[in-house]
Amino acid sequence: MSKIAIRINSADVVAVALQPLSKGTEVTLEAMDDVPEVTVTLQEDITAGHKFALKDIKKDEPIIKYGYPIGAAKEEIKKGFHVHTHNIHTLLSEKLEYTYKEDAAKSAYENWYKETEKLRANVPTVNVYPREDGRVGSRNEIWIVPLVGCVNKISENLAAWANGKFLGGEPGPKVDGGLEGVFTWTHPYGCSQMGADKETTATVLADLVKHPNAGGVLVVSLGCEENNIPYFKNFLGEYDENRVKFMVTQDFEDELAEGKKLLTELVEYASKFKREPRPLTDIVLGMKCGGSDGMSGITANALIGRICDAMTGMGGRVMLTEVPEMFGAEQMLMNRCVDKSRFDNTVNLINGFKDYYARHNQVCYENPSPGNKAGGITTLEDKSLGCVQKGGKAPVTGVLKYGERLTEKGLTLLEGPGNDIVSTTDMTAAGANIILFSTGRGTPLGAPVPTVKIATNHPLAQKKSGWIDFDAARLLDEPSDSVRDALLNQICDIVSGRAVTKNEHNGYREIAIFKDGVTL
């Protein structure tokens, strides 16, 4: 690694250590734009991912990183000193007023379109499963969807039986197609819920039933729950009776025998599907970060942003969620909304989530987590400005409510929290075939769809190689286009069934539904 620290934007008053740096180390930051080279002698030890001052900073002066304020100084900070939670406070507040900047949006669109021109001429081909509704699947699995937590263990037992009987206990993608696994998405809900909270559970479970990665679905009910089959069908809408089967466990003396019979029928149906060539842009890509550190916005999220630009530039569909981790960086996204309507929807998305915090008597900036702070993230603005790097430079073409399914091309903002399991479930329900998940701290978590773990730093990628699929710190050593293309090739291999993600290999796949209501 040639650099030991980086100034991300020419306007920044802090730099980020790319490796542990000792007190007394002399660091030279190269010239950027019209800002000259600067040399700093460190006055304290600086941990990798953490910040140090490039100049003397006055009390209450904004701390600029990524070209935007990440807070203000609690006290005077001298050049070369550590800049972190002990001497910065947030500038975030509750609701703000926003203005649509049409000229900025037009300029952003033109720049993105020009930069992605070459990519549009070379859209990769992947081998996927075409579905009757026009979508494609990156996997051809049977999904068991419990309508209530009471039947979770029955569903798990049925999935284990089916994988043992039909796949020798080793589910996994196949290059030529056919059945690739049987999985169940357990959760604790479906009863003792009321109103919108109950409707949310039914909506998300219906989204999973409709998901194109499922070639067949068994819906399992207890029978007396509030989210019973007649109620659930109101959210499901039309469905193929060959693809979707229902079982009310209270109706059968031996529910396991009935479940095995229905699964056998679904296996016969789903096994007929074969992979076919389609453009990469037919898949839906989700983007997520979890356990961020000071390197996230420099390596992993920046790399995902380049993938986002490539996918949207080629005409694909990409979604970005974790709304609370847009707070403090939302104007960057608003400046890229393609029209006033999308801008207004984005404002409502941001302020709606702030209302959610206010309803529960919580401040909107109670973030980052202890792990984030240990990794070098100081304030929510700091985290958010790094998080939104995943959106690259792509125009914002859509805004979705929680539980809605993605249809529009381009970059769509999806309502949802920052919580890892909830947000990955949210993107799956919206139709993501694959999720790019950056992490600076490491996590084994996986969604129902392939979840590509992208490390922000070399030590994490090496230490947790059983969790990590790609090392984005390669951006510090290699040309950015070649690293982007390497990840694009890996995505193509995964969605085509030629490779599996670590979460699939480990069997780490689960869901969590966003709950916002009382429990009876």
TORGU-740284 format. One record per residue (C-alpha): residue number from 1; residue in three letters; x negated, y negated, z. Coordinates in Angstrom, 3 decimals. Example, Ala and Ser with C-alpha at 12.3 -4.5 7.8 and 13.67 -1.06 7.14 Angstrom:
R, 1, Ala, -12.300, 4.500, 7.800
R, 2, Ser, -13.670, 1.060, 7.140
***
This chain:
R, 1, Met, 0.000, 0.000, 0.000
R, 2, Ser, -1.698, -3.215, -1.136
R, 3, Lys, 0.509, -5.637, 0.818
R, 4, Ile, 0.672, -5.692, 4.603
R, 5, Ala, 3.485, -8.274, 4.776
R, 6, Ile, 6.012, -9.851, 2.456
R, 7, Arg, 7.761, -13.199, 2.075
R, 8, Ile, 11.045, -12.243, 0.389
R, 9, Asn, 12.116, -15.671, -0.899
R, 10, Ser, 10.078, -18.812, -1.513
R, 11, Ala, 12.340, -20.733, 0.906
R, 12, Asp, 11.676, -18.316, 3.786
R, 13, Val, 10.026, -19.517, 6.975
R, 14, Val, 9.321, -15.960, 8.126
R, 15, Ala, 7.553, -12.968, 6.616
R, 16, Val, 8.138, -9.267, 7.314
R, 17, Ala, 5.361, -6.887, 8.365
R, 18, Leu, 5.192, -3.859, 6.072
R, 19, Gln, 3.088, -1.942, 8.586
R, 20, Pro, 2.137, -2.405, 12.251
R, 21, Leu, -0.076, -5.500, 12.508
R, 22, Ser, -2.336, -6.399, 15.440
R, 23, Lys, -2.737, -9.756, 17.122
R, 24, Gly, -5.499, -11.703, 15.380
R, 25, Thr, -4.845, -10.168, 11.946
R, 26, Glu, -5.134, -12.724, 9.154
R, 27, Val, -2.244, -12.352, 6.690
R, 28, Thr, -2.160, -14.094, 3.320
R, 29, Leu, 1.187, -14.463, 1.531
R, 30, Glu, 0.909, -15.109, -2.193
R, 31, Ala, 2.355, -18.196, -3.852
R, 32, Met, 6.030, -18.009, -4.876
R, 33, Asp, 7.761, -20.360, -7.297
R, 34, Asp, 6.564, -23.846, -6.272
R, 35, Val, 5.538, -22.765, -2.752
R, 36, Pro, 1.751, -22.369, -2.339
R, 37, Glu, -0.109, -19.436, -0.842
R, 38, Val, -0.085, -19.422, 2.950
R, 39, Thr, -2.439, -17.738, 5.413
R, 40, Val, -1.279, -16.878, 8.914
R, 41, Thr, -3.273, -15.602, 11.881
R, 42, Leu, -0.990, -13.456, 14.001
R, 43, Gln, -0.661, -14.566, 17.623
R, 44, Glu, 1.079, -11.338, 18.710
R, 45, Asp, 1.256, -7.693, 17.689
R, 46, Ile, 3.970, -7.299, 15.024
R, 47, Thr, 5.825, -3.989, 14.578
R, 48, Ala, 6.552, -2.802, 11.020
R, 49, Gly, 9.832, -4.308, 9.801
R, 50, His, 9.638, -7.218, 12.223
R, 51, Lys, 9.216, -10.918, 11.378
R, 52, Phe, 6.605, -13.550, 12.156
R, 53, Ala, 6.667, -17.314, 11.618
R, 54, Leu, 4.966, -18.811, 8.567
R, 55, Lys, 5.027, -22.292, 10.081
R, 56, Asp, 5.839, -24.073, 13.308
R, 57, Ile, 9.622, -23.910, 13.782
R, 58, Lys, 11.439, -26.453, 15.947
R, 59, Lys, 14.143, -25.600, 18.483
R, 60, Asp, 17.554, -25.285, 16.742
R, 61, Glu, 15.914, -25.221, 13.294
R, 62, Pro, 17.476, -22.613, 10.941
R, 63, Ile, 15.431, -19.444, 10.440
R, 64, Ile, 15.387, -18.775, 6.690
R, 65, Lys, 15.025, -15.223, 5.312
R, 66, Tyr, 16.208, -13.984, 1.886
R, 67, Gly, 16.591, -17.731, 1.163
R, 68, Tyr, 19.490, -18.006, 3.651
R, 69, Pro, 19.756, -18.752, 7.397
R, 70, Ile, 19.716, -15.675, 9.638
R, 71, Gly, 20.175, -17.796, 12.768
R, 72, Ala, 18.465, -20.677, 14.520
R, 73, Ala, 15.528, -20.961, 16.914
R, 74, Lys, 16.401, -20.834, 20.616
R, 75, Glu, 13.102, -22.539, 21.340
R, 76, Glu, 10.063, -23.827, 19.511
R, 77, Ile, 8.301, -20.994, 17.655
R, 78, Lys, 4.682, -21.504, 16.675
R, 79, Lys, 3.156, -20.231, 13.425
R, 80, Gly, 2.053, -16.586, 13.680
R, 81, Phe, 4.376, -15.638, 16.539
R, 82, His, 6.957, -12.844, 16.568
R, 83, Val, 10.444, -13.997, 15.503
R, 84, His, 13.208, -11.808, 16.902
R, 85, Thr, 16.112, -11.576, 19.365
R, 86, His, 14.172, -13.274, 22.166
R, 87, Asn, 13.879, -16.545, 20.247
R, 88, Ile, 16.731, -16.565, 17.655
R, 89, His, 20.480, -16.962, 18.108
R, 90, Thr, 23.232, -16.336, 15.572
R, 91, Leu, 24.931, -19.156, 13.672
R, 92, Leu, 28.046, -17.121, 12.998
R, 93, Ser, 31.455, -18.223, 14.179
R, 94, Glu, 35.019, -17.161, 13.531
R, 95, Lys, 36.905, -18.050, 10.319
R, 96, Leu, 35.203, -20.351, 7.818
R, 97, Glu, 36.416, -22.337, 4.840
R, 98, Tyr, 35.082, -21.168, 1.469
R, 99, Thr, 35.018, -22.842, -1.944
R, 100, Tyr, 35.047, -21.062, -5.291
R, 101, Lys, 32.052, -22.153, -7.359
R, 102, Glu, 33.074, -21.383, -10.928
R, 103, Asp, 29.796, -22.594, -12.462
R, 104, Ala, 27.770, -20.417, -10.075
R, 105, Ala, 29.925, -17.393, -10.913
R, 106, Lys, 29.563, -17.992, -14.646
R, 107, Ser, 25.799, -18.376, -14.385
R, 108, Ala, 25.507, -15.223, -12.235
R, 109, Tyr, 27.523, -13.252, -14.786
R, 110, Glu, 25.421, -14.455, -17.723
R, 111, Asn, 22.153, -13.625, -15.954
R, 112, Trp, 23.370, -10.136, -14.948
R, 113, Tyr, 24.670, -9.423, -18.462
R, 114, Lys, 21.387, -10.450, -20.062
R, 115, Glu, 19.253, -8.455, -17.619
R, 116, Thr, 21.273, -5.260, -18.170
R, 117, Glu, 21.411, -5.450, -21.970
R, 118, Lys, 18.829, -2.715, -22.573
R, 119, Leu, 20.547, -0.372, -20.137
R, 120, Arg, 23.831, -0.575, -22.051
R, 121, Ala, 22.114, 0.904, -25.102
R, 122, Asn, 20.879, 3.975, -23.207
R, 123, Val, 23.649, 5.373, -21.010
R, 124, Pro, 22.584, 8.795, -19.646
R, 125, Thr, 24.763, 11.861, -20.142
R, 126, Val, 25.807, 14.037, -17.203
R, 127, Asn, 27.691, 17.343, -17.031
R, 128, Val, 30.816, 16.986, -14.904
R, 129, Tyr, 34.360, 18.306, -14.524
R, 130, Pro, 37.028, 16.381, -16.481
R, 131, Arg, 40.314, 16.187, -14.589
R, 132, Glu, 43.853, 15.750, -15.873
R, 133, Asp, 44.172, 12.220, -14.456
R, 134, Gly, 41.200, 11.016, -16.526
R, 135, Arg, 38.701, 11.042, -13.684
R, 136, Val, 35.732, 13.414, -13.410
R, 137, Gly, 34.354, 15.545, -10.602
R, 138, Ser, 30.693, 15.932, -9.709
R, 139, Arg, 31.636, 19.116, -7.854
R, 140, Asn, 34.319, 21.791, -8.337
R, 141, Glu, 35.286, 22.814, -4.840
R, 142, Ile, 38.372, 23.883, -2.945
R, 143, Trp, 39.248, 21.484, -0.150
R, 144, Ile, 41.367, 22.442, 2.849
R, 145, Val, 43.124, 19.365, 4.257
R, 146, Pro, 44.703, 19.707, 7.729
R, 147, Leu, 47.633, 17.337, 8.234
R, 148, Val, 47.124, 17.377, 12.000
R, 149, Gly, 44.241, 18.135, 14.359
R, 150, Cys, 46.109, 21.104, 15.846
R, 151, Val, 45.261, 23.249, 12.795
R, 152, Asn, 41.589, 22.275, 12.496
R, 153, Lys, 40.224, 25.619, 13.694
R, 154, Ile, 42.624, 27.593, 11.513
R, 155, Ser, 41.386, 25.566, 8.543
R, 156, Glu, 37.735, 26.130, 9.472
R, 157, Asn, 38.298, 29.882, 9.801
R, 158, Leu, 39.948, 29.997, 6.375
R, 159, Ala, 37.087, 28.070, 4.767
R, 160, Ala, 34.499, 30.404, 6.326
R, 161, Trp, 36.435, 33.453, 5.112
R, 162, Ala, 36.734, 32.105, 1.551
R, 163, Asn, 33.064, 31.140, 1.289
R, 164, Gly, 32.057, 34.578, 2.531
R, 165, Lys, 34.423, 36.482, 0.245
R, 166, Phe, 34.069, 34.511, -2.988
R, 167, Leu, 30.609, 32.885, -2.729
R, 168, Gly, 28.639, 35.257, -0.537
R, 169, Gly, 28.572, 32.645, 2.229
R, 170, Glu, 26.382, 30.292, 0.179
R, 171, Pro, 28.455, 27.541, -1.448
R, 172, Gly, 26.685, 25.167, -3.800
R, 173, Pro, 26.937, 23.472, -7.199
R, 174, Lys, 26.600, 25.453, -10.410
R, 175, Val, 25.143, 24.149, -13.644
R, 176, Asp, 27.624, 26.108, -15.791
R, 177, Gly, 30.701, 25.449, -13.657
R, 178, Gly, 33.122, 27.588, -11.705
R, 179, Leu, 33.930, 27.538, -8.009
R, 180, Glu, 31.243, 25.767, -5.959
R, 181, Gly, 32.479, 25.996, -2.385
R, 182, Val, 35.393, 25.841, 0.042
R, 183, Phe, 35.392, 23.065, 2.650
R, 184, Thr, 37.793, 21.707, 5.248
R, 185, Trp, 38.053, 18.090, 6.420
R, 186, Thr, 38.980, 18.246, 10.089
R, 187, His, 40.142, 15.214, 12.097
R, 188, Pro, 42.016, 14.599, 15.396
R, 189, Tyr, 45.015, 12.731, 13.963
R, 190, Gly, 48.396, 13.398, 12.314
R, 191, Cys, 50.490, 13.263, 15.477
R, 192, Ser, 51.036, 10.831, 18.372
R, 193, Gln, 50.608, 7.976, 15.903
R, 194, Met, 53.026, 5.210, 14.976
R, 195, Gly, 53.724, 2.776, 12.138
R, 196, Ala, 50.808, 1.620, 10.004
R, 197, Asp, 48.352, 3.774, 11.948
R, 198, Lys, 50.247, 6.953, 11.008
R, 199, Glu, 50.623, 5.721, 7.423
R, 200, Thr, 46.860, 5.177, 7.201
R, 201, Thr, 46.182, 8.787, 8.171
R, 202, Ala, 48.634, 10.080, 5.560
R, 203, Thr, 47.236, 7.741, 2.888
R, 204, Val, 43.609, 8.776, 3.370
R, 205, Leu, 44.449, 12.486, 3.498
R, 206, Ala, 46.500, 12.093, 0.295
R, 207, Asp, 43.497, 10.404, -1.323
R, 208, Leu, 41.384, 13.434, -0.411
R, 209, Val, 43.961, 15.819, -1.885
R, 210, Lys, 43.829, 13.818, -5.126
R, 211, His, 40.012, 13.617, -5.223
R, 212, Pro, 38.469, 14.829, -8.512
R, 213, Asn, 35.681, 16.770, -6.764
R, 214, Ala, 38.374, 19.196, -5.595
R, 215, Gly, 39.431, 21.720, -8.218
R, 216, Gly, 42.018, 23.103, -5.801
R, 217, Val, 43.461, 22.007, -2.451
R, 218, Leu, 45.178, 23.823, 0.414
R, 219, Val, 47.183, 21.466, 2.658
R, 220, Val, 47.632, 22.981, 6.130
R, 221, Ser, 50.418, 21.846, 8.456
R, 222, Leu, 51.394, 22.900, 11.965
R, 223, Gly, 55.043, 22.146, 11.276
R, 224, Cys, 56.155, 19.916, 14.127
R, 225, Glu, 53.680, 17.060, 13.626
R, 226, Glu, 54.695, 13.554, 12.596
R, 227, Asn, 52.516, 13.799, 9.483
R, 228, Asn, 54.493, 16.843, 8.344
R, 229, Ile, 54.652, 18.025, 4.747
R, 230, Pro, 57.879, 16.186, 3.702
R, 231, Tyr, 56.499, 12.958, 5.201
R, 232, Phe, 53.060, 13.495, 3.647
R, 233, Lys, 54.456, 14.094, 0.171
R, 234, Asn, 55.739, 10.507, 0.144
R, 235, Phe, 52.094, 9.381, 0.110
R, 236, Leu, 50.837, 12.138, -2.174
R, 237, Gly, 53.192, 11.490, -5.078
R, 238, Glu, 53.146, 13.793, -8.092
R, 239, Tyr, 50.835, 16.800, -7.968
R, 240, Asp, 50.020, 19.978, -9.900
R, 241, Glu, 51.516, 22.967, -8.078
R, 242, Asn, 48.740, 25.196, -9.416
R, 243, Arg, 46.094, 22.884, -7.918
R, 244, Val, 47.731, 21.979, -4.596
R, 245, Lys, 49.232, 24.560, -2.210
R, 246, Phe, 50.958, 23.934, 1.134
R, 247, Met, 51.157, 26.086, 4.254
R, 248, Val, 53.198, 25.472, 7.426
R, 249, Thr, 51.491, 27.673, 9.995
R, 250, Gln, 54.525, 27.854, 12.323
R, 251, Asp, 56.519, 29.505, 9.529
R, 252, Phe, 54.345, 32.644, 9.347
R, 253, Glu, 53.735, 35.470, 11.774
R, 254, Asp, 50.174, 35.724, 10.442
R, 255, Glu, 49.118, 32.285, 9.208
R, 256, Leu, 45.595, 33.477, 8.390
R, 257, Ala, 46.907, 36.143, 6.042
R, 258, Glu, 49.126, 33.584, 4.299
R, 259, Gly, 46.226, 31.132, 4.068
R, 260, Lys, 43.980, 33.774, 2.521
R, 261, Lys, 46.644, 34.585, -0.060
R, 262, Leu, 46.989, 30.914, -1.055
R, 263, Leu, 43.221, 30.427, -1.157
R, 264, Thr, 42.863, 33.448, -3.420
R, 265, Glu, 45.324, 31.834, -5.842
R, 266, Leu, 43.407, 28.543, -5.685
R, 267, Val, 40.080, 30.299, -6.242
R, 268, Glu, 41.457, 31.918, -9.400
R, 269, Tyr, 42.698, 28.531, -10.615
R, 270, Ala, 39.598, 26.460, -9.764
R, 271, Ser, 37.104, 29.038, -11.046
R, 272, Lys, 38.222, 28.369, -14.618
R, 273, Phe, 36.796, 24.837, -14.742
R, 274, Lys, 33.516, 24.271, -16.580
R, 275, Arg, 31.155, 21.334, -16.732
R, 276, Glu, 31.291, 19.145, -19.833
R, 277, Pro, 29.031, 16.300, -21.017
R, 278, Arg, 30.220, 12.799, -20.187
R, 279, Pro, 28.505, 9.401, -19.869
R, 280, Leu, 27.075, 8.689, -16.422
R, 281, Thr, 29.451, 5.736, -16.206
R, 282, Asp, 32.412, 8.134, -15.839
R, 283, Ile, 31.388, 8.828, -12.254
R, 284, Val, 32.250, 6.515, -9.343
R, 285, Leu, 29.340, 5.434, -7.153
R, 286, Gly, 29.631, 4.419, -3.495
R, 287, Met, 26.989, 2.450, -1.595
R, 288, Lys, 26.340, 2.513, 2.147
R, 289, Cys, 23.625, 1.754, 4.683
R, 290, Gly, 23.239, 3.131, 8.184
R, 291, Gly, 20.646, 2.660, 10.860
R, 292, Ser, 19.083, -0.346, 9.117
R, 293, Asp, 15.645, -1.734, 9.864
R, 294, Gly, 13.637, -4.736, 8.743
R, 295, Met, 12.653, -2.901, 5.565
R, 296, Ser, 16.210, -2.124, 4.442
R, 297, Gly, 16.775, -5.281, 2.411
R, 298, Ile, 13.278, -5.075, 0.918
R, 299, Thr, 13.170, -1.441, -0.219
R, 300, Ala, 16.202, 0.885, 0.026
R, 301, Asn, 19.033, -1.651, -0.274
R, 302, Ala, 17.138, -3.540, -2.959
R, 303, Leu, 16.662, -0.297, -4.895
R, 304, Ile, 20.351, 0.586, -4.552
R, 305, Gly, 21.080, -2.921, -5.826
R, 306, Arg, 19.095, -2.151, -8.950
R, 307, Ile, 21.116, 1.046, -9.401
R, 308, Cys, 24.294, -1.001, -8.924
R, 309, Asp, 23.188, -3.425, -11.632
R, 310, Ala, 22.338, -0.542, -13.940
R, 311, Met, 25.641, 1.259, -13.391
R, 312, Thr, 27.808, -1.842, -13.728
R, 313, Gly, 25.730, -3.090, -16.639
R, 314, Met, 26.391, 0.170, -18.472
R, 315, Gly, 30.129, -0.136, -17.779
R, 316, Gly, 30.407, 1.988, -14.648
R, 317, Arg, 32.332, 1.677, -11.382
R, 318, Val, 30.573, 0.950, -8.091
R, 319, Met, 31.976, 0.132, -4.657
R, 320, Leu, 30.540, -1.683, -1.650
R, 321, Thr, 32.198, -1.572, 1.786
R, 322, Glu, 31.196, -2.293, 5.430
R, 323, Val, 32.941, -5.671, 5.552
R, 324, Pro, 31.571, -6.707, 8.993
R, 325, Glu, 28.103, -6.335, 7.499
R, 326, Met, 28.975, -8.949, 4.902
R, 327, Phe, 29.498, -11.605, 7.620
R, 328, Gly, 26.855, -14.265, 7.113
R, 329, Ala, 26.164, -13.158, 3.536
R, 330, Glu, 29.689, -13.319, 2.116
R, 331, Gln, 29.027, -16.486, 0.114
R, 332, Met, 26.463, -14.553, -1.972
R, 333, Leu, 29.235, -12.184, -3.027
R, 334, Met, 31.835, -14.923, -3.426
R, 335, Asn, 29.515, -16.780, -5.796
R, 336, Arg, 29.662, -13.744, -8.095
R, 337, Cys, 33.447, -13.247, -8.172
R, 338, Val, 34.521, -13.220, -11.822
R, 339, Asp, 37.552, -15.438, -11.231
R, 340, Lys, 39.454, -17.399, -8.581
R, 341, Ser, 41.797, -14.474, -7.904
R, 342, Arg, 38.920, -12.155, -6.947
R, 343, Phe, 37.403, -14.961, -4.901
R, 344, Asp, 40.654, -15.419, -2.969
R, 345, Asn, 40.887, -11.669, -2.382
R, 346, Thr, 37.310, -11.650, -1.076
R, 347, Val, 38.062, -14.518, 1.309
R, 348, Asn, 41.099, -12.598, 2.567
R, 349, Leu, 38.949, -9.482, 2.950
R, 350, Ile, 36.418, -11.314, 5.115
R, 351, Asn, 38.899, -13.296, 7.196
R, 352, Gly, 41.212, -10.297, 7.534
R, 353, Phe, 38.439, -8.331, 9.207
R, 354, Lys, 37.677, -11.262, 11.488
R, 355, Asp, 41.380, -11.262, 12.446
R, 356, Tyr, 41.021, -7.564, 13.270
R, 357, Tyr, 38.219, -8.401, 15.733
R, 358, Ala, 40.232, -11.271, 17.204
R, 359, Arg, 43.285, -9.027, 17.756
R, 360, His, 41.120, -6.834, 19.937
R, 361, Asn, 39.526, -9.805, 21.738
R, 362, Gln, 36.106, -9.114, 20.257
R, 363, Val, 33.662, -11.549, 18.653
R, 364, Cys, 32.933, -10.950, 14.975
R, 365, Tyr, 29.148, -11.028, 15.378
R, 366, Glu, 28.670, -8.265, 18.001
R, 367, Asn, 26.063, -6.554, 15.856
R, 368, Pro, 23.358, -5.326, 15.134
R, 369, Ser, 22.993, -2.100, 17.118
R, 370, Pro, 20.076, -1.324, 19.452
R, 371, Gly, 18.515, 0.842, 16.744
R, 372, Asn, 18.814, -1.967, 14.205
R, 373, Lys, 17.101, -4.372, 16.594
R, 374, Ala, 14.305, -1.910, 17.301
R, 375, Gly, 13.757, -1.684, 13.546
R, 376, Gly, 13.412, -5.451, 13.153
R, 377, Ile, 16.991, -6.649, 12.518
R, 378, Thr, 17.646, -9.711, 14.691
R, 379, Thr, 21.131, -11.084, 14.027
R, 380, Leu, 24.191, -10.009, 12.068
R, 381, Glu, 23.238, -12.535, 9.379
R, 382, Asp, 19.854, -10.824, 9.123
R, 383, Lys, 21.521, -7.428, 8.774
R, 384, Ser, 24.198, -8.667, 6.357
R, 385, Leu, 21.783, -10.407, 4.007
R, 386, Gly, 19.868, -7.133, 3.786
R, 387, Cys, 23.032, -5.052, 3.434
R, 388, Val, 24.476, -7.004, 0.509
R, 389, Gln, 21.282, -6.397, -1.450
R, 390, Lys, 22.985, -3.106, -2.354
R, 391, Gly, 25.305, -5.125, -4.612
R, 392, Gly, 22.348, -6.323, -6.681
R, 393, Lys, 23.347, -9.142, -9.012
R, 394, Ala, 26.519, -7.519, -10.315
R, 395, Pro, 29.691, -9.594, -10.730
R, 396, Val, 32.454, -8.837, -8.228
R, 397, Thr, 35.330, -7.538, -10.363
R, 398, Gly, 37.661, -6.063, -7.739
R, 399, Val, 38.729, -5.996, -4.089
R, 400, Leu, 40.512, -2.960, -2.592
R, 401, Lys, 42.460, -2.428, 0.599
R, 402, Tyr, 41.582, 0.507, 2.846
R, 403, Gly, 43.026, 3.696, 1.335
R, 404, Glu, 43.400, 2.314, -2.197
R, 405, Arg, 41.749, 4.124, -5.106
R, 406, Leu, 39.199, 2.541, -7.413
R, 407, Thr, 40.115, 2.031, -11.066
R, 408, Glu, 38.346, -1.141, -12.269
R, 409, Lys, 34.915, -1.173, -13.833
R, 410, Gly, 32.196, -3.230, -12.207
R, 411, Leu, 31.440, -3.919, -8.543
R, 412, Thr, 34.431, -3.576, -6.203
R, 413, Leu, 34.489, -4.649, -2.552
R, 414, Leu, 36.324, -2.086, -0.430
R, 415, Glu, 37.937, -2.888, 2.907
R, 416, Gly, 36.378, -0.840, 5.680
R, 417, Pro, 34.218, -1.020, 8.818
R, 418, Gly, 30.484, -0.516, 9.150
R, 419, Asn, 30.792, 2.782, 11.048
R, 420, Asp, 28.962, 5.405, 9.015
R, 421, Ile, 31.470, 8.264, 9.045
R, 422, Val, 34.496, 6.007, 8.610
R, 423, Ser, 32.969, 4.059, 5.718
R, 424, Thr, 31.720, 7.135, 3.843
R, 425, Thr, 35.190, 8.667, 4.213
R, 426, Asp, 36.671, 5.368, 2.998
R, 427, Met, 34.571, 5.469, -0.185
R, 428, Thr, 35.354, 9.147, -0.743
R, 429, Ala, 39.077, 8.437, -0.422
R, 430, Ala, 38.698, 5.577, -2.921
R, 431, Gly, 37.257, 8.062, -5.428
R, 432, Ala, 33.463, 8.051, -5.043
R, 433, Asn, 31.853, 11.122, -6.635
R, 434, Ile, 28.508, 10.387, -4.999
R, 435, Ile, 27.294, 7.985, -2.300
R, 436, Leu, 23.895, 6.280, -2.035
R, 437, Phe, 23.150, 5.915, 1.680
R, 438, Ser, 20.131, 3.883, 2.756
R, 439, Thr, 18.660, 4.336, 6.219
R, 440, Gly, 15.731, 2.920, 8.123
R, 441, Arg, 16.243, 4.971, 11.255
R, 442, Gly, 17.370, 8.306, 9.797
R, 443, Thr, 20.683, 10.152, 10.007
R, 444, Pro, 21.836, 13.651, 8.955
R, 445, Leu, 25.402, 12.466, 8.218
R, 446, Gly, 27.133, 13.443, 4.992
R, 447, Ala, 30.467, 12.648, 3.352
R, 448, Pro, 32.678, 15.213, 1.568
R, 449, Val, 30.873, 14.159, -1.633
R, 450, Pro, 27.105, 14.339, -2.259
R, 451, Thr, 25.449, 11.739, -0.023
R, 452, Val, 21.976, 10.664, -1.147
R, 453, Lys, 19.863, 9.564, 1.830
R, 454, Ile, 17.381, 6.876, 0.837
R, 455, Ala, 14.627, 6.028, 3.323
R, 456, Thr, 13.426, 2.453, 3.722
R, 457, Asn, 9.905, 3.413, 4.785
R, 458, His, 7.295, 6.099, 4.190
R, 459, Pro, 7.016, 7.373, 7.807
R, 460, Leu, 10.751, 8.113, 7.971
R, 461, Ala, 10.745, 9.886, 4.601
R, 462, Gln, 7.840, 12.056, 5.743
R, 463, Lys, 9.043, 12.740, 9.287
R, 464, Lys, 12.661, 13.550, 8.362
R, 465, Ser, 12.162, 15.223, 4.996
R, 466, Gly, 14.992, 17.602, 5.915
R, 467, Trp, 17.393, 14.653, 5.880
R, 468, Ile, 15.930, 12.281, 3.269
R, 469, Asp, 16.471, 12.648, -0.488
R, 470, Phe, 14.477, 9.669, -1.782
R, 471, Asp, 11.753, 7.373, -0.462
R, 472, Ala, 12.547, 3.794, -1.495
R, 473, Ala, 9.290, 2.503, -0.027
R, 474, Arg, 7.852, 3.592, -3.371
R, 475, Leu, 8.939, 0.104, -4.472
R, 476, Leu, 5.948, -1.245, -2.543
R, 477, Asp, 3.533, 0.926, -4.528
R, 478, Glu, 5.076, 1.473, -7.969
R, 479, Pro, 6.768, -0.622, -10.705
R, 480, Ser, 10.380, -1.298, -9.677
R, 481, Asp, 11.848, -0.140, -13.016
R, 482, Ser, 10.117, 3.240, -12.771
R, 483, Val, 11.390, 3.762, -9.199
R, 484, Arg, 14.906, 2.790, -10.284
R, 485, Asp, 14.745, 5.215, -13.203
R, 486, Ala, 13.472, 8.008, -10.943
R, 487, Leu, 16.482, 7.548, -8.660
R, 488, Leu, 18.838, 7.343, -11.660
R, 489, Asn, 17.439, 10.643, -12.935
R, 490, Gln, 17.961, 12.208, -9.502
R, 491, Ile, 21.567, 10.963, -9.468
R, 492, Cys, 22.107, 12.553, -12.890
R, 493, Asp, 20.687, 15.860, -11.647
R, 494, Ile, 22.899, 15.813, -8.550
R, 495, Val, 26.185, 15.008, -10.284
R, 496, Ser, 25.369, 17.541, -13.028
R, 497, Gly, 24.903, 20.341, -10.496
R, 498, Arg, 21.184, 20.756, -11.149
R, 499, Ala, 20.297, 19.557, -7.635
R, 500, Val, 21.882, 19.289, -4.197
R, 501, Thr, 21.579, 16.542, -1.625
R, 502, Lys, 20.093, 17.297, 1.778
R, 503, Asn, 23.481, 16.841, 3.454
R, 504, Glu, 24.932, 19.522, 1.139
R, 505, His, 21.982, 21.852, 1.717
R, 506, Asn, 22.339, 21.434, 5.487
R, 507, Gly, 26.127, 21.747, 5.460
R, 508, Tyr, 26.533, 18.268, 7.001
R, 509, Arg, 29.870, 17.090, 5.566
R, 510, Glu, 32.670, 15.479, 7.548
R, 511, Ile, 35.325, 12.762, 7.647
R, 512, Ala, 36.618, 10.121, 10.059
R, 513, Ile, 39.785, 8.089, 9.543
R, 514, Phe, 39.956, 4.410, 10.523
R, 515, Lys, 42.338, 4.256, 13.499
R, 516, Asp, 44.016, 0.993, 14.496
R, 517, Gly, 46.963, 1.751, 16.733
R, 518, Val, 48.223, 3.288, 19.977
R, 519, Thr, 48.165, 6.989, 20.787
R, 520, Leu, 51.436, 8.325, 22.187
***
